[in-house]
């Protein structure tokens, strides 16, 4: 932005702040834009962004920069805050009792490895493209606007629903900590079942988390340190106390439901690792992204995996899997060994965990929104960064108001049924995008190699879907794997042998490419297949709604934005050429 241009007020509400694109300046313009929908769609489908556009040009849409105030230490604690919520205190007992038995620790190892594969892919992108957009920016560069929009829309919807669910859970755990009846802090109404218990506390918790996130990223980091440290202390207490009352005989039988039980549990426990992608959105506020992001992301997830495994092992040794309570496993287990008071410690830890999940989630989701708005996929008013706080207040308000409205009315049972394939779908697409980034560079890669890459990717995705489908249809079968697994292996091997990597990461990269990204694609598709049909129905319905929005608004606003940038770039180049000619003419 030109330094001589007067500073605009952050709080402004004109039409130009929401709909500045040419297509929306009049009804005639809009009708004309709609008549060009197919042409514009082909343009946006085929075009790709680039690293410089995402990291430099689009950031100007925010008018002010976010403050670079985070280091690797902050990111490690943000990782703890984003990932460790109440789920670990409930899911461990539920899956040990129902599926894995004492082998629940192996389920955590399997799901931890799966999550780490996605972490590697996110880390390379976050180091190479350190912007607030996270997966949206990465997919725009490698797979285009359309793929980025579908992915971003779904993950944001999941984030809003997830924040609402965590806020409702916060009220439940707070009630438990006060030793009061289950819904005593909610307001009972005559509305439809599932929406009849109003939750003002959930709205208040969301409002407080949003206020902290809007005031300062640095202060949010300090608060997250404290809350996450307390939560970590509770987890260490649970581990030590559990091992102190361990009985090795509770570990037999170790595999009561066989290997399939271990993997069924792993598919559910994978969601206990969710939230790490929020860290990638903080790259723009990180002092040294190339050093801090790998340490923060990989370091925090490694420590979390170890802690989860130790918690699972302590519970299995403290109580036989058949006796583990599925609702409050640790509290009941401690009660059985004479530590009744420990249930309050567990409830307090879960409460702290949910607080940090909300806090860090609010940061990450707002930054997703900010970068999406920079591309004009949604009104650019949401891209503005406040000049004093250095935070995207408008984007934070959007997320908070949406989550609060849902949390106020909607019961936990309704929200939990809306868990979808969206997150896993985005993780899978990021792995595909990483392989595209490594093996394809526009204008450099030959058509023959491009076609080979497409074929290998299709075979990897199709064989992964086959593995997942066969597992769902015949959990105890093996014949189908003799076809699907070799196809996946040979497709990945073919990519390794017959294609040359066109681009190497500058600082930090995923090791063993293409094997680890290909394995990440397979594990994410496998885990998607473990979800029930309701999740896929909601995914389909939401995608249809998003497509309607895209073709009537997002497509035209991004088309105008992209072509405006091209015109400005062309004018800039001509200006430089003119200056060069004038300087040459003025020479001796």
ABEGO torsion letter per residue (X at the ends): XBAABBBBBABBABAAAABABAAAABAAAAAAAAAAAAAAAAAAAABBBBAAAAAAAAAAAAGBBBBBABBAAAAAAAAAAAABBAAAAAAAAAAAAAAAEAAAAAAAAAAAAAAAAAAAAAAAAAAABBBAAEAAAAAAAAAEAAAAAAAAAAAAAAAAAAAAAAAAAAAAAAAAAAGBBAAAABBBBABBBGAABBBAAAAAAAAAAAAAAAABAAAAAAAAAAAAAAAAAAAAAAAAAAAAABBAAAAOBABAAEAAAAAAAAAAAAAAABGAAAAAAAAAABABAAAAAAAAAAAAAAAAAAAAAAAAAAAAAABBAAABBAABAAAAAAAAAGBAAAAAAAAAAAAAAAAAAAAAAAAAAAAAAAAAAAAGABBAAAABBBAAAGBBAAAAAAAAAAAAAAAAABBAAAAAAABBAAAAAAAAAAAAAAAAAAABBBGABBAAAAAAAAAAAAAAAAAAAAAAAAAAABAABAAAAAAAAAAAAAAAAAAAAABBBABBBAABBBBGOAAAAAAAAAAAAAAAAABBAAAAAAAAAAAAAAAAAAAAAAAAAAAAAAAAAAAAAAAAAAAAAAAAAAAAAABX
